[in-house]
């Protein structure tokens, strides 16, 4: 029996999110199909709602909340992994312990050291606690965890903005190596970073009257 092929699209039947007390939904999407492989950009001005949409897709919000609704072919922690501004590592565990616990896999010491080297991190990083990491180090450890988890959809919210040019390039090479034919969706405020990511670009569209995100367009 062969494995099912990796998904080549994000298909949103319904995605709705409304802040408590608001008169109109912040997100109200239906019948959206985004097709791509590799890395693609999600584009919108700062503060427009990109992070809220990515969090909705990743299962961040309580699905029992009546203001939250999502029906998609890829959704939640099982299919989707989000690296964003939040802290995802367990503060009481070392990097080594975080990698093994969060992936749920028996990752060998050699494999962990190899992944650290891929993103220019010293092997001694494995013995550090999250509070001992710089922002760039922290995000690279999060990336290693996410790549080892191998989600159908990886969401990188301003991830590359936290890295310098060299480590950014190395992180990209690792993503391309480990996620060939998979879906990775990237946000970046900087136009030069979006151009560097390349691939397809999907733009959020808001209803001018209600301020609701009601479409995602290929640009």
QUIFEN-V538461 format. One record per run of one state. SS is the DSSP state (H for helix, E for strand, C for the rest). FROM is the first residue (numbers start at 1). TO is the last residue. If there is no record, write none. Layout:
SS;FROM;TO  SS;FROM;TO
This chain:
C;1;8  E;9;17  C;18;26  E;27;35  C;36;37  E;38;43  C;44;49  H;50;58  C;59;67  E;68;72  C;73;75  H;76;79  E;80;83  C;84;93  E;94;94  H;95;103  C;104;108  H;109;118  C;119;122  H;123;127  C;128;128  E;129;129  H;130;132  C;133;134  H;135;149  C;150;152  E;153;157  C;158;159  H;160;162  C;163;164  H;165;178  C;179;182  E;183;187  C;188;190  H;191;197  C;198;200  E;201;206  C;207;212  E;213;218  C;219;219
